[in-house]
Amino acid sequence: MKELLIFLAQGLVDDPAAVSVTADAPNEEGITVYHLHVGEGDVGRVIGKQGRIVKAIRTVMRAAGTRQNEKAAVEID
C-alpha cells in the first residue's frame, strides 16, 4: 500500500525524490492512516483543483485496501 501511494505521488510532483510516506498503526476501527509528505512547491499539485486529485488518490487507496482486507486513509502533511 505504501509503495502504491509513493508511485502515485511521484507521478504528480516535480521533485519525486522529496516524496515520502509514513504509516500509523491501525486504530480501533482498523483504519491505517498513511501520511504523504511532498516538497513545499508540490503540495498544490497533489491536492489539485478543489481537491479532486487527492480525492482520486484516496479512492484508489481505499480500493487497493479493500483487495488486501485493509482500511486505508490518506493525509497530506
RAQUI-V429098 format. One record per residue. RES is the residue in three letters. OMEGA is omega in whole degrees, -180 to 180 (NA if undefined). NEAR is the number of other C-alpha atoms within 10 Angstrom. Layout:
RES;OMEGA;NEAR
RES;OMEGA;NEAR
This chain:
MET;-179;15
LYS;-179;14
GLU;178;10
LEU;180;13
LEU;177;20
ILE;180;17
PHE;-180;13
LEU;-177;14
ALA;-179;22
GLN;178;18
GLY;-176;11
LEU;-169;16
VAL;176;19
ASP;-178;13
ASP;-178;14
PRO;-180;16
ALA;-178;10
ALA;-178;13
VAL;174;17
SER;-178;17
VAL;172;18
THR;-178;10
ALA;175;15
ASP;173;10
ALA;179;10
PRO;-180;13
ASN;-176;9
GLU;177;7
GLU;179;7
GLY;-178;12
ILE;175;15
THR;-180;18
VAL;177;17
TYR;-180;21
HIS;-179;18
LEU;178;20
HIS;177;18
VAL;179;25
GLY;-176;16
GLU;-177;9
GLY;-176;11
ASP;-178;18
VAL;180;16
GLY;179;15
ARG;-179;16
VAL;180;23
ILE;179;17
GLY;179;14
LYS;-180;10
GLN;176;8
GLY;-176;12
ARG;-178;12
ILE;180;16
VAL;175;20
LYS;179;15
ALA;178;13
ILE;179;19
ARG;179;17
THR;179;15
VAL;180;16
MET;176;23
ARG;180;18
ALA;178;15
ALA;177;16
GLY;178;17
THR;179;12
ARG;-179;10
GLN;-179;10
ASN;-180;10
GLU;175;16
LYS;-176;18
ALA;173;22
ALA;-178;16
VAL;174;20
GLU;178;12
ILE;-179;13
ASP;NA;11
